[in-house]
């Protein structure tokens, strides 16, 4: 689990940044999972944007985190920040 200090640093560093991955109406495909895993490996933390048609965002992001071995740092509306130690 991400500690409070690290969480704050990640949110601050990614605040103004545009999402690096946008998940469309097709949802969670293998290509999306691979791209997120690749970016997490390079950057450690990324911001993603979810399509408005995706319902149950909490469970969707939880599944995404399990698929990419990442931790959810923040979920606000349709934007999520994921983190994985490098």
Rosetta blueprint (number, residue, H / E / L):
1 X L
2 X L
3 X L
4 X H
5 X H
6 X H
7 X H
8 X H
9 X H
10 X H
11 X H
12 X H
13 X H
14 X H
15 X L
16 X L
17 X L
18 X L
19 X L
20 X L
21 X E
22 X E
23 X E
24 X L
25 X L
26 X L
27 X L
28 X L
29 X L
30 X H
31 X H
32 X H
33 X H
34 X H
35 X H
36 X H
37 X H
38 X H
39 X H
40 X H
41 X H
42 X H
43 X H
44 X L
45 X E
46 X E
47 X E
48 X E
49 X E
50 X E
51 X L
52 X L
53 X L
54 X L
55 X L
56 X L
57 X H
58 X H
59 X H
60 X H
61 X H
62 X H
63 X H
64 X H
65 X H
66 X H
67 X H
68 X H
69 X L
70 X L
71 X E
72 X E
73 X E
74 X E
75 X E
76 X E
77 X L
78 X L
79 X E
80 X E
81 X E
82 X E
83 X E
84 X L
85 X L
86 X L
